[in-house]
Amino acid sequence: MIKNCAVIAALTAWGFSAWAENYAADSTMDAAEADTTAPLQTANDVDLQQAQKIFERTCRACHGNQAQGVASYPKLSDKAPEY
């Protein structure tokens, strides 16, 4: 019983820290980054370093470290950069 509570507490703390990190990163986003009306970029226009930062900040917690997909979250590693 105590072991189950410890696991639940650890998962809750991990989830909250991931949310807080994501929230803090999103609140510091530039106006240019927040522009949702911008056209999709082509594969040649993608800044891979920026894409990696975005993935680490917002996607990795649910989709897995290698974007392999976890539980009900789909695999992203086979998607084109435009996706």
Secondary structure, 3 states (H helix, E strand, C coil): CHHHHHHHHHHHHHHHHHHHHHHHHHHCCCCCCCCCCCCCCCHHHCCHHHHHHHHHHHHHHHHCCCCCCECCECCCCCCCCCC
